[in-house]
Amino acid sequence: MLIPIFLGLGVAAFMLYLNLTEVRFEETPASVCGNYSWVDNNGDGVVDINEESEFRYVPDCAGNYRKRTYRDSLRDINWSWYSTLWLLMAIIAMVLRDVGYMFRIRVLTDDALSWKQSFHVIMLWEFASALTPSVVGGSGIAMFILNREGIALGKSTAIVLVSALLDELFFISMVLLVMLLIAGDLLFPVSLEQSFFGFTLGTKSIFWLGYAFILLMTTTIFLAIFFRPRGFKYLLLQIFRLPILRRWRYQTIQVGEDIITTSEELKDRPAKYWFKATAATYLSWTARYLVVNFLILAFANSDAGATWYDQAIIYARQLVMWVIMLISPTPGSAGVAEFAFSGFLREFIPLGLVGALALLWRLVSYYPYLFIGAVILPRWLRSTGRRMSEKKHAE
């Protein structure tokens, strides 16, 4: 058991080391020497802080950027009791996020899982999500995790689908709320361009395209699960009879079966069941977003980042960031997350500390799951394997 634990910890430590030593370019305050200037070699109008070809060396401190690593940025932090307090609040928010998820998984399994089992499930679910691209996610692995904890495969499928549905419902509702409270132009400070099927879209277009897709997908799954599961399966099969889609027909059959199974698992659930699951979802996601708010408050000055309206804008921009990170092909949105953090929240962070706060954010919200998952995975596999063997032998 010690061998895989040390291997897992080694991999997590190596990923952290790569992040700490990654070279980036950071805008400098007026009092700090800057030996680089941005030249925009690719002509996209975006300051890519991780691309060295985008910057040119200039002597005699004539530039406004400097070459740094995230480790250098951490050394720039001037810790105080005030900043330590808000950093502690950020850690508490992450704990509340996980407690909310643990409570939700107990509700969705009808308390079939103990708190200890729920902890293992959530930590390993987050571990899987941290190691897979955001566009893939850890849902498939989550079904495996729940199944090894003794939850029937059909019910595991239903739990993962409902969890995803509740997460999307939170996102959809919160976007509508912030649109009523925050001016639209304040939500899109970064000009990020991506190509989709030959069309080049900017940040605002990417967000609304992603939001429309999430809304359509969530509405479709909601109607399929709670109203017409068999009709949905039939419709899928008809669509995937088209020659261009026929190669995915067998996977589509499984999707249809999962929807039917989920519908059967969830029928006749009382209102209290949905209230608890929804409340836990809103607690988890709200706490997750507040982590960034607390980190910025730790170093905010009186000019920006400290007022309630600034904090509302920071919270709202994270909803936009979430869509940008969702399209990331990298594990855990590594790289893209740091870029989105710097671009969307730069104006609320004292100049010179953007990189440090981006790394602190990842240290609080990403790397702990790598280390915790690496420690508990081998022991969890052994204990659940033993229970499955005993159950099979008893049968």
C-alpha positions as CSV (number, residue, x, y, z in Angstrom):
1,M,0.0,0.0,0.0
2,L,2.9,2.4,0.7
3,I,4.3,2.1,-2.8
4,P,1.2,3.5,-4.7
5,I,0.8,6.2,-1.9
6,F,4.3,7.4,-2.4
7,L,4.0,7.2,-6.2
8,G,0.7,9.2,-6.0
9,L,2.2,11.8,-3.7
10,G,5.3,12.0,-5.9
11,V,3.2,12.8,-9.0
12,A,1.1,15.4,-7.1
13,A,4.3,17.0,-5.8
14,F,5.9,17.0,-9.3
15,M,2.8,18.7,-10.7
16,L,3.0,21.3,-7.9
17,Y,6.7,21.8,-8.6
18,L,6.0,22.4,-12.3
19,N,3.4,25.0,-11.4
20,L,5.7,26.8,-9.0
21,T,8.5,26.9,-11.5
22,E,6.4,27.8,-14.5
23,V,7.7,31.0,-16.1
24,R,5.2,33.8,-16.7
25,F,5.3,37.5,-17.4
26,E,3.7,39.9,-14.9
27,E,2.9,43.6,-15.1
28,T,5.0,45.6,-12.7
29,P,4.0,48.4,-10.4
30,A,5.6,51.8,-11.1
31,S,8.2,51.3,-8.3
32,V,9.4,48.0,-9.7
33,C,11.8,47.5,-12.6
34,G,10.3,46.0,-15.7
35,N,12.7,44.6,-18.4
36,Y,10.0,43.3,-20.8
37,S,7.3,44.9,-23.0
38,W,4.4,43.2,-24.7
39,V,4.7,43.0,-28.5
40,D,1.6,40.9,-29.4
41,N,3.5,38.8,-32.0
42,N,0.4,36.7,-32.9
43,G,-1.8,39.8,-33.3
44,D,-4.7,38.5,-31.2
45,G,-4.8,41.5,-28.9
46,V,-4.6,39.2,-25.8
47,V,-1.7,39.4,-23.3
48,D,-0.7,35.8,-23.0
49,I,1.4,35.9,-19.9
50,N,2.8,32.4,-20.4
51,E,4.0,32.8,-24.0
52,E,7.6,34.1,-24.1
53,S,7.4,35.1,-27.8
54,E,4.7,37.7,-26.9
55,F,7.3,39.7,-24.9
56,R,10.5,41.5,-25.8
57,Y,13.4,42.3,-23.6
58,V,14.1,46.0,-23.1
59,P,17.1,47.2,-21.1
60,D,17.3,49.8,-18.3
61,C,13.9,49.0,-16.8
62,A,12.2,50.6,-19.8
63,G,9.4,47.9,-19.9
64,N,6.3,47.4,-17.8
65,Y,6.5,43.6,-17.5
66,R,8.9,41.3,-15.6
67,K,9.7,37.6,-16.1
68,R,8.7,35.6,-13.0
69,T,7.8,32.2,-11.7
70,Y,4.9,31.6,-9.4
71,R,7.4,30.8,-6.6
72,D,8.8,34.3,-7.0
73,S,5.3,35.7,-6.8
74,L,4.7,33.9,-3.5
75,R,7.8,35.6,-2.0
76,D,6.3,39.0,-2.8
77,I,3.3,38.4,-0.5
78,N,3.5,40.6,2.7
79,W,1.6,38.4,5.2
80,S,-0.4,40.1,7.9
81,W,-3.0,38.9,10.4
82,Y,-5.6,40.4,8.1
83,S,-4.5,38.4,5.1
84,T,-4.1,35.2,7.2
85,L,-7.6,35.6,8.5
86,W,-9.1,35.8,5.0
87,L,-6.9,32.9,3.8
88,L,-8.3,30.8,6.7
89,M,-11.8,31.8,5.5
90,A,-11.0,30.6,2.0
91,I,-9.9,27.2,3.5
92,I,-13.1,27.1,5.5
93,A,-15.1,27.8,2.4
94,M,-13.5,24.8,0.7
95,V,-14.3,22.6,3.6
96,L,-17.9,23.8,3.5
97,R,-18.0,23.0,-0.2
98,D,-17.0,19.4,0.4
99,V,-19.3,19.1,3.4
100,G,-22.1,20.2,1.1
101,Y,-21.2,17.6,-1.4
102,M,-20.9,14.9,1.2
103,F,-24.4,15.8,2.6
104,R,-25.8,15.7,-0.9
105,I,-24.4,12.3,-1.7
106,R,-25.9,11.0,1.5
107,V,-29.3,12.4,0.5
108,L,-29.1,11.0,-3.0
109,T,-28.1,7.6,-1.7
110,D,-30.9,7.6,0.9
111,D,-28.2,7.6,3.7
112,A,-26.8,4.3,2.4
113,L,-23.3,5.8,2.7
114,S,-21.8,6.8,6.1
115,W,-20.1,10.1,6.5
116,K,-16.7,8.3,6.2
117,Q,-17.8,6.7,3.0
118,S,-19.2,10.0,1.7
119,F,-15.8,11.6,2.4
120,H,-14.0,8.9,0.4
121,V,-16.5,9.2,-2.5
122,I,-16.2,13.0,-2.7
123,M,-12.4,13.1,-2.3
124,L,-11.9,10.4,-5.0
125,W,-14.5,12.1,-7.3
126,E,-12.6,15.4,-7.0
127,F,-9.3,13.5,-7.4
128,A,-10.6,12.0,-10.7
129,S,-11.8,15.4,-11.8
130,A,-8.4,17.0,-11.1
131,L,-6.6,14.4,-13.2
132,T,-9.0,14.5,-16.2
133,P,-9.7,17.4,-18.7
134,S,-12.6,19.6,-17.7
135,V,-14.4,18.6,-21.0
136,V,-14.3,15.0,-19.8
137,G,-14.8,15.4,-16.1
138,G,-14.9,12.6,-13.4
139,S,-18.5,11.5,-13.8
140,G,-17.7,8.2,-15.4
141,I,-15.3,7.4,-12.6
142,A,-17.8,8.6,-10.1
143,M,-20.2,5.7,-11.1
144,F,-17.3,3.3,-10.5
145,I,-16.6,4.8,-7.1
146,L,-20.2,4.6,-6.0
147,N,-20.6,1.1,-7.3
148,R,-17.5,-0.1,-5.3
149,E,-19.1,1.5,-2.2
150,G,-22.0,-0.9,-2.6
151,I,-24.4,1.3,-4.5
152,A,-26.1,-0.6,-7.4
153,L,-24.9,0.5,-10.8
154,G,-28.4,1.7,-11.9
155,K,-28.7,3.9,-8.8
156,S,-25.0,5.1,-9.2
157,T,-25.9,6.2,-12.7
158,A,-29.0,8.1,-11.4
159,I,-27.0,9.8,-8.6
160,V,-24.3,11.0,-11.0
161,L,-26.9,12.3,-13.5
162,V,-28.9,14.1,-10.8
163,S,-25.7,15.6,-9.3
164,A,-24.8,17.0,-12.7
165,L,-28.4,18.2,-13.2
166,L,-28.4,20.0,-9.9
167,D,-25.0,21.6,-10.6
168,E,-26.3,23.0,-13.9
169,L,-29.5,24.3,-12.4
170,F,-27.4,26.3,-9.9
171,F,-25.3,27.7,-12.7
172,I,-28.4,28.6,-14.8
173,S,-30.2,30.3,-12.0
174,M,-27.2,32.2,-10.7
175,V,-26.4,33.6,-14.1
176,L,-29.9,35.0,-14.4
177,L,-29.6,36.5,-10.9
178,V,-26.2,38.2,-11.5
179,M,-27.4,39.5,-14.9
180,L,-30.1,41.4,-13.0
181,L,-27.6,42.8,-10.5
182,I,-24.5,43.4,-12.5
183,A,-24.1,45.4,-15.7
184,G,-23.3,43.0,-18.6
185,D,-20.2,44.9,-19.8
186,L,-18.6,44.4,-16.3
187,L,-18.7,40.6,-16.7
188,F,-16.4,40.2,-19.8
189,P,-13.1,42.0,-19.2
190,V,-11.0,39.6,-21.3
191,S,-10.9,39.3,-25.1
192,L,-10.4,35.6,-25.5
193,E,-10.9,34.0,-28.9
194,Q,-11.6,30.4,-29.7
195,S,-12.5,28.7,-33.0
196,F,-15.6,26.4,-33.2
197,F,-16.4,24.7,-36.5
198,G,-14.6,27.4,-38.5
199,F,-16.1,30.3,-36.6
200,T,-14.0,32.6,-34.3
201,L,-15.8,33.7,-31.2
202,G,-14.9,36.2,-28.5
203,T,-15.3,35.9,-24.7
204,K,-18.9,37.1,-24.6
205,S,-19.9,34.8,-27.5
206,I,-18.2,31.8,-26.0
207,F,-20.0,32.4,-22.7
208,W,-23.4,32.7,-24.2
209,L,-22.9,29.8,-26.5
210,G,-21.8,27.7,-23.5
211,Y,-24.7,29.0,-21.4
212,A,-27.2,28.2,-24.2
213,F,-25.8,24.7,-24.6
214,I,-26.0,24.1,-20.8
215,L,-29.5,25.4,-20.7
216,L,-30.6,23.2,-23.6
217,M,-28.8,20.1,-22.2
218,T,-30.2,20.6,-18.7
219,T,-33.8,21.2,-20.0
220,T,-33.6,18.1,-22.2
221,I,-32.3,15.9,-19.5
222,F,-34.9,17.3,-17.0
223,L,-37.8,16.6,-19.4
224,A,-36.3,13.2,-20.3
225,I,-35.9,12.0,-16.7
226,F,-39.1,13.4,-15.2
227,F,-41.6,13.2,-18.1
228,R,-40.7,11.0,-21.1
229,P,-37.7,8.8,-20.5
230,R,-38.7,6.1,-23.1
231,G,-39.7,8.7,-25.6
232,F,-36.3,10.4,-25.2
233,K,-34.5,7.1,-25.8
234,Y,-36.7,6.5,-28.9
235,L,-35.9,10.0,-30.2
236,L,-32.1,9.4,-29.7
237,L,-32.2,6.2,-31.6
238,Q,-34.0,7.8,-34.5
239,I,-31.5,10.7,-34.6
240,F,-28.5,8.3,-34.4
241,R,-29.8,6.3,-37.4
242,L,-28.4,9.0,-39.6
243,P,-25.3,7.8,-41.5
244,I,-23.1,10.5,-40.1
245,L,-24.1,9.6,-36.5
246,R,-24.5,5.8,-36.8
247,R,-21.1,4.9,-35.4
248,W,-22.2,6.2,-32.0
249,R,-25.6,4.3,-32.0
250,Y,-24.6,1.7,-29.4
251,Q,-23.3,4.4,-27.0
252,T,-26.6,6.2,-27.5
253,I,-28.5,3.1,-26.5
254,Q,-26.7,3.1,-23.2
255,V,-27.5,6.8,-22.6
256,G,-31.1,6.1,-23.2
257,E,-31.0,3.2,-20.7
258,D,-29.3,5.4,-18.2
259,I,-32.1,8.0,-18.5
260,I,-34.8,5.3,-18.0
261,T,-32.9,3.9,-15.0
262,T,-32.6,7.3,-13.5
263,S,-36.3,8.0,-14.0
264,E,-37.3,4.8,-12.3
265,E,-34.9,5.5,-9.4
266,L,-36.2,9.1,-8.8
267,K,-40.0,8.6,-9.3
268,D,-42.1,9.3,-6.2
269,R,-39.3,11.1,-4.4
270,P,-40.7,13.5,-1.7
271,A,-40.3,17.2,-1.8
272,K,-37.9,17.0,1.2
273,Y,-35.5,14.9,-0.8
274,W,-35.2,17.5,-3.5
275,F,-35.1,20.4,-1.1
276,K,-32.1,18.9,0.8
277,A,-30.2,18.0,-2.4
278,T,-30.8,21.4,-3.9
279,A,-29.8,23.3,-0.7
280,A,-26.6,21.2,-0.5
281,T,-25.8,22.1,-4.1
282,Y,-26.2,25.8,-3.6
283,L,-24.1,25.6,-0.4
284,S,-21.3,23.8,-2.2
285,W,-21.1,26.0,-5.2
286,T,-21.5,29.3,-3.3
287,A,-18.7,28.3,-1.0
288,R,-16.6,27.3,-4.0
289,Y,-16.9,30.7,-5.6
290,L,-16.4,32.5,-2.2
291,V,-12.9,31.1,-2.0
292,V,-11.7,33.6,-4.7
293,N,-13.6,36.4,-2.9
294,F,-11.8,35.7,0.3
295,L,-8.4,35.4,-1.3
296,I,-8.8,38.8,-2.9
297,L,-10.1,40.3,0.3
298,A,-6.9,39.1,1.9
299,F,-4.8,41.5,-0.2
300,A,-7.4,44.0,-1.5
301,N,-6.8,47.7,-0.9
302,S,-9.3,50.5,-0.5
303,D,-9.2,51.3,-4.3
304,A,-10.6,48.0,-5.6
305,G,-11.8,44.7,-4.4
306,A,-12.9,45.6,-0.9
307,T,-16.4,47.0,-1.5
308,W,-19.5,44.9,-1.6
309,Y,-20.2,45.7,-5.2
310,D,-16.7,44.7,-6.2
311,Q,-17.2,41.4,-4.4
312,A,-20.4,40.9,-6.3
313,I,-18.6,41.5,-9.6
314,I,-15.8,39.1,-8.6
315,Y,-18.4,36.4,-7.7
316,A,-20.3,37.0,-11.0
317,R,-17.2,36.9,-13.1
318,Q,-16.4,33.5,-11.8
319,L,-19.6,32.2,-13.4
320,V,-18.1,33.4,-16.7
321,M,-14.7,31.9,-15.9
322,W,-16.4,28.5,-15.2
323,V,-17.6,28.3,-18.8
324,I,-14.1,29.3,-20.1
325,M,-12.6,26.6,-17.9
326,L,-15.2,24.1,-19.0
327,I,-13.8,24.0,-22.6
328,S,-10.3,23.5,-21.3
329,P,-8.6,20.3,-22.7
330,T,-6.0,20.2,-19.8
331,P,-6.3,18.2,-16.6
332,G,-8.2,20.2,-13.9
333,S,-8.1,23.2,-16.3
334,A,-4.4,23.7,-15.5
335,G,-3.0,26.7,-17.3
336,V,-6.4,27.9,-18.5
337,A,-7.5,28.5,-14.9
338,E,-4.5,30.7,-14.1
339,F,-5.0,32.6,-17.4
340,A,-8.7,33.1,-16.7
341,F,-8.0,34.1,-13.1
342,S,-5.4,36.8,-14.1
343,G,-7.6,38.1,-17.0
344,F,-10.9,38.3,-15.2
345,L,-9.8,39.4,-11.8
346,R,-6.7,41.5,-12.4
347,E,-8.3,44.8,-11.7
348,F,-9.2,43.8,-8.1
349,I,-5.8,42.6,-7.2
350,P,-2.8,44.8,-6.2
351,L,-0.4,45.0,-9.1
352,G,2.4,42.4,-8.7
353,L,0.2,39.9,-6.8
354,V,-1.9,38.5,-9.6
355,G,0.4,35.5,-10.1
356,A,0.6,34.8,-6.3
357,L,-3.1,34.9,-5.8
358,A,-3.7,32.7,-8.9
359,L,-1.3,30.1,-7.4
360,L,-2.9,30.4,-3.9
361,W,-6.3,29.8,-5.5
362,R,-5.0,26.6,-7.1
363,L,-3.2,25.6,-3.8
364,V,-6.5,25.9,-1.9
365,S,-9.0,24.5,-4.5
366,Y,-7.0,22.1,-6.7
367,Y,-3.8,20.6,-5.3
368,P,-5.3,19.3,-2.0
369,Y,-7.4,16.8,-3.9
370,L,-4.4,15.5,-5.7
371,F,-2.6,14.8,-2.4
372,I,-5.7,13.5,-0.4
373,G,-6.7,11.3,-3.3
374,A,-3.2,9.9,-3.7
375,V,-3.2,8.9,0.0
376,I,-6.7,7.4,0.4
377,L,-7.0,5.7,-3.1
378,P,-4.9,2.6,-2.4
379,R,-6.4,1.9,1.0
380,W,-9.9,2.6,-0.3
381,L,-9.4,0.1,-3.2
382,R,-8.2,-2.5,-0.8
383,S,-11.1,-2.1,1.7
384,T,-13.8,-1.9,-0.9
385,G,-12.3,-4.8,-2.8
386,R,-12.5,-6.9,0.4
387,R,-16.1,-5.9,1.0
388,M,-17.0,-6.8,-2.6
389,S,-15.3,-10.2,-2.3
390,E,-17.1,-11.0,1.0
391,K,-20.4,-10.0,-0.5
392,K,-19.8,-12.1,-3.6
393,H,-18.7,-15.1,-1.4
394,A,-21.9,-14.7,0.8
395,E,-24.1,-14.8,-2.3
